[in-house]
């Protein structure tokens, strides 16, 4: 009988909103015209929106059946819990099983189909607005989807550390300007770190991206500052390019912009 007051206390706390329900976690395979992609879905019990988070680099994350991620250093991937804490569900796609890399493939019509299937998967999980959010090379995926999904499928697009210039290697040719930026007809947020020195993502190009999304009903540039000294190459995640040391503040600014708060 001693446990009764504790149990009653837990019930009262839950009713008062002091104890939050455990986040939802699911790993699934989402098919598309070019194969299938493993995705990790994480969300609070009642998400107010879902963000599809597109990683950078070659795109391989090594998502396991238990939800663990083998290559999880990317800014969006490593902050996945921060989005859920702020009421945003996330869909994190791995590289399609039939691909060896996503370099120079994120701007294709085939990969746009993969993005469309991810949106459909997100909507099957919760009837809430779906956003496309890309980081670094992932901005090519998000902008490709945004320029092709123009019939109300998505609520908006967020580009962080946007790829605006090709790099010096064959795998670094595509940029967001290869996509249909002028066709994007949903809100667009462009986020950079003022100290980002990656040659492919100069913050000075953000205004050009903003001008290019001319059909967006709302567009804005957010420039972050501060953080920790870089521990990686300027184009890698543990630097200003990956919002190193200001992850929480950056996620908060994005969520506030997405939700209008």
N, C-alpha and C positions, 0 to 999 in steps of 0.2 A: 504493500500500500504506500510505502514511502515514495515510490516512483510517480504516483499519481499527480502530486503538485508539479513535478518537473514536466510531465506530459502535458498537463493543462497549460503550463507556462509556454511550452513550445507552440501549442495551438494558438494561444493568445498572440504570441510574437508573430506567427505566420499570418494571422488575420490582420495584424497591425502593419504588415509589410516589413518587419524587421529581419526576417529570414527569407532570402531569395531562393527560388527554385534553382536546382542545378542546371547548368547550361546543357543544351541539346548537342550531341555530337553524333555525326553519321559519316561514314565513308561509302561512296557509291561510284559506280562506273556509268558515265554518261556517254552514250554513243553519238556520233555525228557522221557526216558523209565520208570523212577520211579515216575513220577508225573509232576509238573510244578514248576517253580521258578519265582518270581517277580523280575524284574531287573529295575534299574534306569540307563538311558543313558543320559550322559551329554557330550557336545562336542562343540568346536568352529564351525563356519560355514564351515570351510575347514580344518578338522583335518589332521595332517601329520602321525598320527598313532592312534590306539585305544588300550587302556590297559584294560584288564579285571582284576578288583581288588578284590582279595579274602580276606575277613576279617578273623580274628582269633576267638578264643573262640568257643562257641557252634554254631556260624554262623547266629544267628537271628539278623536282622537289623530293622525289622518293617518298611519297605518302604511303604509309603502311596501313594495314587493316585496323590497327588499334588507334589510328589517328595521329601517330607520331610522324614527324617530317625529318627526313635525313639531311636535306639541304635547306635549312630554314633561316639563313642570315638576312635575306632581303627585308627591307624596311617594312613592307606590308605584311609579310609572312610572320616575322618575329613579333609584330604588334597585334597579332590576331586576337589575343585575349583582351586587349585594350578596347577594341571595337565592340566586343560582346559586353564588356563591362558598361559601355555607354549605350547599350540597347540596340546595337546593330548586329544582325546576323551576318556571317561571312561565308562565302563559297570560295574555296581556294583550289583552282584546277592544277593538276600536274601536267607535264608534257604529254600529249597524246601518245598512246602506246605504239603507234605506227610511225612515229617521227624519231629521228636521231637528234634533232635540234629544232628550236623555234626561231633561230636566227634567220632573217629574211623570209619568214613564212607568216608572220603575224599580220601582214597587210594583204593577204590573199583572200579570195572569195571563199575558199575551203575553210580557212580558219575563222572567217566571219560566221560560217555555219556552226562551227564549234562554239563560238560565243553565243549565238542564238540559242543553241541547245542548253548552254549553261543558264541563260536567262529563264528558259522554260523550266529547268530543274529548280531554280531558286523559287519561282512562283508556285511550284508544286509543294514547296515546304511551308510557305506562309503567304497569305494574300496581302502583301505589303509592297511599297515601291522598291524597285531593283535598280541599283547604281553600278556602273562600270568604273573601277578604280585601277589605274595602272601605275607602276613605278618603273622608272628607267626604261629598259626595252619593253616592259609591260605597257607603256603608254602607246606603243604601236598597236597592241591588241585592243586596248580600250577605245582608242580613236577610230580604229577600223570598225569595231562593233557600233560605236556611236554614229558613224557616218552611214551605216547600212540599216540599222534598226531605227527606222524613222516613223513608225506607225503606232507609237505609244507603248512599245514593248519595255522601254527603260525610262527611268525617272531623271537620270542625269549622268554626267561623265566627270571624273576627277582625274587629272593628270599630275603626277608628282615626279619631279626631276625628269622633265619631258625631253625625249630624244628629238632634237631639232636639227642635228647635223650628223652626217655620216662619219664613221671613224676611219682609222687608217688600215683596217683589215677587211678582207672580203665578207666576213660575217656581220660587219657593222654598216651595212649599206642603207637599210631602210630607216626612214624618219616618219614622224607624224604627218609631215607635209605630203607624203605619198598616199595618204588616205583622204577621204572625202570630208574634210573638216567643214567646208561650207554647207554640207548637208546636215550636220548635227543640229537638231531642232529641240534640244533639251538643255537645261542649265549645264554650264561647264565651269569647273573650278581648276585653276592652274596653280600648283604649289611648288615653290623652289626654296632652296636655302641660299642665302646671299653669298655664302662662302663656297658654294659648289664650284670646283675648278675642273670638273670633267669636261673634256673637249666636246663631247656630244650633247651636253645638257647645259649650255651657258644660260644663267638666269636672265641675261639681257635679251634673250629671244622670246621671253614669255609674252611680251606685248604683241609680238608677231603672231603667236599662237592665238591670243585673244582676238586679234583682228581677223584671223582666218575663220574663226567659228562665228561667222557673221549672222547665221540664222538662229543662234542660241538666244532664247528669251532673256537669259541672265548669264553673265560671265564675269569672272573676277580673277585677279592675280593676288595670291597671298605669298609674301616673302618672309621666311623664317630666319632667325638669327640665333647665335649662341650654340651651346652644346659642348661636346668633349673633343679633345685633340684627336685627329684622325689616327686610326690604327690599321688602315688599309690603303690601297691604291685610291686615288681621287675618284675613280669611276666605280668603286666597290662600296659595299653597304656600311662599313665602319668608318664613314667619313661624312662630311657635310652632304654629299650626294645622297646618302642614306639617312639623313637627319639624325646622325649619331649624337646621342645625348639630349635631343629634344623630341624624342619619339612621342611621348605622352602629350606634349603641348601641340604637336603637329596633328595628331589624331583628333584631339579635342577641337582644334580650329576647323578641321574638315567636317567633323560630325555636326558642329554648330551651324556650319554653312549649309550642309545637306538638309538639316531638319528645321532651319530657320530660327534657331535659338541662340 
